Every structure is written in structure tokens, then in C-alpha cells.
Amino acid sequence: MARVLKGEALEKELQRLEEMRRFEREYAASGPVCGIDEAGRGPLAGPVAAAAVILPENARILRLNDSKKLSPKVRDELFEEIKEKAVAWSVGIASPARIDEINILQATYEAMREALAGLSVAPGVLLNDAVTIPGVSIPQVPIIKGDAKSLSIAAASILAKVTRDRMMEEYGNVFPGYGFEKHKGYGTAAHMEAIRQLGPCPIHRRTFLKNILETGEEG
């Protein structure tokens, strides 16, 4: 159960959220403000996920923050609250095969465009975490470290992260021995050792493994 904030702690949290609403207020006149973020650009395995979220103008979602600053338990709780309170939300996925085919950056853009296409409400402006998405006609505002500065981008970061983490936990059951349920595909020592012992599995990004496999062969 979520910890209930009261008194001074609640006031401090509301003030923090209001500060994170700065970009949403600034671009409100452009129409629905949509935050976009991704999860999973760096791992050696699994898809990259991107989320697009339009929050109500006066959304109050306590603890909403950059997903990297939150515990898995809090992310899971906020995942449900964001979906419940959002005006519109959508998640796009690019597979490991697609990442190998067109490279991780282009696959990330593709997942972002897919997330945008899935929205039930058309955005007037996009707040992006540090990127400008090619092939999109909607005005875009790239914000460095946007997931810590914008409520909409923070919400998108949580939806993308939780969606991908849950997929990787399922892959842990489908492909046992790699530990996907623990490291989510990132290049931990245990993961790299499993690759050397078992070889790649169908969700590994072959373009990310070249150096690891060559090192293993030399050893």
C-alpha cells in the first residue's frame, strides 16, 4: 500500500510536482501535451519500448518521477495510476530483430512513432526526453533529462520501463538460464557469462554481442 503523505511532506511533494509541470504549462496553448520516453536502449537482449502519455491538465499523481529514481514497487503502483488517470496513453515496441536490422536509434524512433500512432487523442505538442523523432509532423520539444523535469515524460518513462521489465520477466521463463527476470537483459557479469556458456538466444541483439562473443572465442 502506498505511503500516505500528510502535512508538510504532502505540501513539499505537491510543490515538486508543480515544478515538474513547468513545460506542460508553457506549451498548454498548443493543445494536448504528450510526453514521450523509452526504456531498453542499452541492454544486450530484449526489445526497446517507448511510451506516449497525455496527462490531464491538473493531474495529481503523487511520487511521479523519473522511473530510474523509483523502486520497482512504486513503479508498478504508478503504472496503474498513470493508465487510470491519463487522457490517453500508448506503448510501442521494437523487437530485437528489428534493432539488429535498422540499429537501436532508428528502432527507438520507430517504437516512439508506434506509441504516438496508438494514442486515442491527437497531441498538439510532444515533450521528448532529449531526442527529436524523425518522420513526425507534430511540434517537438526535446528536453535534456526530461524524465526528471516533466510530469508527462516521467509518466512515459514509467509506462515504458514497467512494460519492458514485465516482458523480460516473461522471457526469463521462456529462456531459462540467462537471468532475464533479474537483469532485464542488461550486460551484467552474470548475463555475459551465461551468453558465453549457453550462446545467444532468440531475443539477444546480435549486433550488441559481437565483442562479447569474439572475446569468448579468443578465451
Solvent accessible surface area in square Angstrom, and as a share of the most:
residue,aa,sasa,rsa
1,M,212,0.95
2,A,44,0.34
3,R,184,0.67
4,V,108,0.62
5,L,24,0.12
6,K,154,0.65
7,G,53,0.51
8,E,151,0.68
9,A,48,0.38
10,L,37,0.18
11,E,112,0.50
12,K,150,0.64
13,E,21,0.10
14,L,48,0.24
15,Q,113,0.50
16,R,64,0.23
17,L,3,0.02
18,E,78,0.35
19,E,107,0.48
20,M,11,0.05
21,R,32,0.11
22,R,120,0.44
23,F,25,0.10
24,E,24,0.11
25,R,125,0.46
26,E,104,0.47
27,Y,58,0.22
28,A,47,0.36
29,A,110,0.85
30,S,60,0.39
31,G,29,0.27
32,P,56,0.35
33,V,17,0.10
34,C,0,0.00
35,G,0,0.00
36,I,0,0.00
37,D,5,0.03
38,E,42,0.19
39,A,12,0.10
40,G,5,0.04
41,R,86,0.31
42,G,51,0.49
43,P,0,0.00
44,L,19,0.10
45,A,0,0.00
46,G,0,0.00
47,P,2,0.01
48,V,0,0.00
49,A,0,0.00
50,A,0,0.00
51,A,0,0.00
52,A,0,0.00
53,V,0,0.00
54,I,4,0.02
55,L,20,0.10
56,P,47,0.30
57,E,138,0.62
58,N,128,0.66
59,A,9,0.07
60,R,125,0.46
61,I,3,0.02
62,L,44,0.22
63,R,54,0.20
64,L,1,0.01
65,N,27,0.14
66,D,7,0.04
67,S,7,0.04
68,K,151,0.64
69,K,127,0.54
70,L,26,0.13
71,S,53,0.34
72,P,90,0.57
73,K,118,0.50
74,V,29,0.17
75,R,25,0.09
76,D,58,0.30
77,E,50,0.22
78,L,0,0.00
79,F,14,0.06
80,E,85,0.38
81,E,45,0.20
82,I,0,0.00
83,K,57,0.24
84,E,143,0.64
85,K,78,0.33
86,A,17,0.13
87,V,73,0.42
88,A,5,0.04
89,W,99,0.35
90,S,13,0.09
91,V,35,0.20
92,G,0,0.00
93,I,54,0.28
94,A,5,0.04
95,S,49,0.32
96,P,14,0.09
97,A,73,0.57
98,R,77,0.28
99,I,0,0.00
100,D,40,0.21
101,E,123,0.55
102,I,43,0.22
103,N,83,0.42
104,I,35,0.18
105,L,65,0.32
106,Q,69,0.31
107,A,0,0.00
108,T,1,0.01
109,Y,26,0.10
110,E,54,0.24
111,A,1,0.00
112,M,3,0.01
113,R,78,0.28
114,E,87,0.39
115,A,0,0.00
116,L,21,0.11
117,A,88,0.69
118,G,47,0.46
119,L,22,0.11
120,S,101,0.65
121,V,49,0.28
122,A,83,0.64
123,P,18,0.12
124,G,19,0.18
125,V,3,0.02
126,L,0,0.00
127,L,0,0.00
128,N,0,0.00
129,D,29,0.15
130,A,49,0.38
131,V,22,0.13
132,T,79,0.46
133,I,2,0.01
134,P,59,0.37
135,G,78,0.75
136,V,32,0.18
137,S,115,0.74
138,I,42,0.21
139,P,87,0.55
140,Q,39,0.17
141,V,26,0.15
142,P,68,0.43
143,I,10,0.05
144,I,118,0.60
145,K,138,0.59
146,G,0,0.00
147,D,9,0.05
148,A,31,0.24
149,K,83,0.35
150,S,0,0.00
151,L,6,0.03
152,S,1,0.01
153,I,0,0.00
154,A,0,0.00
155,A,0,0.00
156,A,0,0.00
157,S,4,0.03
158,I,0,0.00
159,L,0,0.00
160,A,0,0.00
161,K,42,0.18
162,V,5,0.03
163,T,29,0.17
164,R,4,0.02
165,D,15,0.08
166,R,99,0.36
167,M,56,0.25
168,M,0,0.00
169,E,73,0.33
170,E,110,0.49
171,Y,55,0.21
172,G,7,0.07
173,N,114,0.59
174,V,92,0.53
175,F,42,0.17
176,P,99,0.62
177,G,57,0.55
178,Y,19,0.07
179,G,17,0.17
180,F,0,0.00
181,E,73,0.33
182,K,164,0.70
183,H,22,0.10
184,K,31,0.13
185,G,0,0.00
186,Y,90,0.34
187,G,36,0.35
188,T,58,0.33
189,A,82,0.63
190,A,75,0.58
191,H,0,0.00
192,M,55,0.25
193,E,79,0.35
194,A,13,0.10
195,I,1,0.00
196,R,105,0.38
197,Q,131,0.58
198,L,103,0.51
199,G,19,0.19
200,P,46,0.29
201,C,7,0.04
202,P,102,0.64
203,I,11,0.06
204,H,3,0.01
205,R,0,0.00
206,R,119,0.43
207,T,85,0.49
208,F,55,0.23
209,L,0,0.00
210,K,128,0.54
211,N,114,0.58
212,I,20,0.10
213,L,52,0.26
214,E,71,0.32
215,T,75,0.43
216,G,30,0.29
217,E,141,0.63
218,E,150,0.67
219,G,100,0.97
